[in-house]
Amino acid sequence: MTGDLPLIEVACGVLQRADGQVLLAQRPEGKIAAGYWEFPGGKIEPGESADEALLRELHEELGVAVRAARPLIRLRHAYHNRIVILDTWLVTDFDGQPQSRENQALAWVALDAIAAYTTLPTVAPILKPLRLPAHYVFTPPTIDPATLRDRLPALPGDALLRLRLPALDDRAYAALAASLRRGGHRLVLDRDPALSRELECGWHATTRAWRALRQRPDVPAFYGSAHGRADLDALRRLDADAAVLGAVLPTASHPGEPTLGWDGFAGAALESGLPVYAIGGVGREHLLYAWQHGGQGCAGISAYW
Ligand SMILES: Nc1nc2c([nH]c(=O)n2[C@@H]2O[C@H](COP(=O)(O)OP(=O)(O)OP(=O)(O)O)[C@@H](O)[C@H]2O)c(=O)[nH]1
């Protein structure tokens, strides 16, 4: 119990097909919140781990056998009559065709079409990590545009790419951003938000920049830097799409800076309500650590170039 409210721990799974559609289930008559659409899953039983509960629930409810899954996000949501901790997994491989075994309606739905369904309030915060890749790469601050272009093919294919180039004037920065955008890169800019709007790119705010905000900036996607849980809470209130939290490990570029370690990272990221990338001494080889500690993935500069 938390206060007077029961605390319910739940495991749920996002089954995603190759075309990007995800499986929604409608809670049947007789269950709490009947009629609402959700991601399939159910309560974690005493003595069970979240991944064991996931496998059991998806087999009981849908008749599928999970072959591969990874943590997506762990949320905490307070309803008027219960608090739910929702351990959400991305199911990347499974055997069998999902069938309704508990009288629930099922639907494969494109992420952009989910708004037409009446969903539980925990569905929207799960769409944020679902739309984001596992890697968020910052450009080395002094890299010249030609070298940058040469090295882009070696980055993880769908990574977010933050153009952090303080030495470029605004004109040169905008021209480079426009041409990379035409090349199909998932860009994040950190100049005037108007440029992010014009080029339909993300916008990244330093802690100093977002602390000056009173509401979400008008940009297609909004990311912010964070150093602890208080920052993550503030970014969630600003409706950020994701945060970058660090430093997780010591780095050569910031010697002596205090580090969170992976446990400190997890302590801040888990149940923060946001996808959180780990940064600071982190590279692509740390992806499993990031997922196991409640992260969206890894962010960095030097480890990626
Ligand atoms: N499966 C699932 N449950 C969710 C989601 N979001 C969310 O708040 N919940 C809440 O988590 C709880 C899941 O309980 P449940 O009643 O479905 O669990 P269960 O399958 O073990 O059912 P049972 O208690 O009838 O055996 C409910 O309070 C439900 O409202 C979601 O996306 N998927």
The ligand as a MOL file (V3000), in Angstrom:
LIG
                    3D

  0  0  0     0  0            999 V3000
M  V30 BEGIN CTAB
M  V30 COUNTS 33 35 0 0 0
M  V30 BEGIN ATOM
M  V30 1 N -1.7430 -4.8380 -18.9630 0
M  V30 2 C -1.6870 -3.5310 -18.7470 0
M  V30 3 N -2.0970 -3.0170 -17.5680 0
M  V30 4 C -2.0130 -1.6820 -17.3990 0
M  V30 5 C -1.4990 -0.8280 -18.4270 0
M  V30 6 N -1.5390 0.4480 -17.9620 0
M  V30 7 C -2.0470 0.4030 -16.7020 0
M  V30 8 O -2.2340 1.3710 -15.9590 0
M  V30 9 N -2.3520 -0.8790 -16.3530 0
M  V30 10 C -2.9360 -1.2610 -15.0880 0
M  V30 11 O -2.2570 -2.3810 -14.5540 0
M  V30 12 C -3.1550 -3.2580 -13.9060 0
M  V30 13 C -3.0980 -4.6030 -14.6190 0
M  V30 14 O -3.9450 -5.4620 -13.9780 0
M  V30 15 P -4.7880 -6.6170 -14.6940 0
M  V30 16 O -6.1010 -6.6640 -14.0050 0
M  V30 17 O -4.8030 -6.4430 -16.1600 0
M  V30 18 O -3.8790 -7.8370 -14.3160 0
M  V30 19 P -4.0940 -9.3810 -14.5980 0
M  V30 20 O -4.0670 -9.6250 -16.0890 0
M  V30 21 O -3.0650 -10.0370 -13.7470 0
M  V30 22 O -5.5920 -9.6220 -14.1820 0
M  V30 23 P -6.3040 -10.3430 -12.9490 0
M  V30 24 O -6.0370 -9.4760 -11.7620 0
M  V30 25 O -7.7310 -10.3160 -13.3880 0
M  V30 26 O -5.7040 -11.6950 -12.8690 0
M  V30 27 C -4.5370 -2.6340 -14.0010 0
M  V30 28 O -4.7700 -1.8500 -12.8480 0
M  V30 29 C -4.3790 -1.7270 -15.2340 0
M  V30 30 O -5.2850 -0.6430 -15.2030 0
M  V30 31 C -1.0960 -1.3980 -19.6660 0
M  V30 32 O -0.6690 -0.7260 -20.6230 0
M  V30 33 N -1.2110 -2.7340 -19.7750 0
M  V30 END ATOM
M  V30 BEGIN BOND
M  V30 1 1 1 2
M  V30 2 2 2 3
M  V30 3 1 2 33
M  V30 4 1 3 4
M  V30 5 2 4 5
M  V30 6 1 4 9
M  V30 7 1 5 6
M  V30 8 1 5 31
M  V30 9 1 6 7
M  V30 10 2 7 8
M  V30 11 1 7 9
M  V30 12 1 9 10
M  V30 13 1 10 11
M  V30 14 1 10 29
M  V30 15 1 11 12
M  V30 16 1 12 13
M  V30 17 1 12 27
M  V30 18 1 13 14
M  V30 19 1 14 15
M  V30 20 2 15 16
M  V30 21 1 15 17
M  V30 22 1 15 18
M  V30 23 1 18 19
M  V30 24 2 19 20
M  V30 25 1 19 21
M  V30 26 1 19 22
M  V30 27 1 22 23
M  V30 28 2 23 24
M  V30 29 1 23 25
M  V30 30 1 23 26
M  V30 31 1 27 28
M  V30 32 1 27 29
M  V30 33 1 29 30
M  V30 34 2 31 32
M  V30 35 1 31 33
M  V30 END BOND
M  V30 END CTAB
M  END
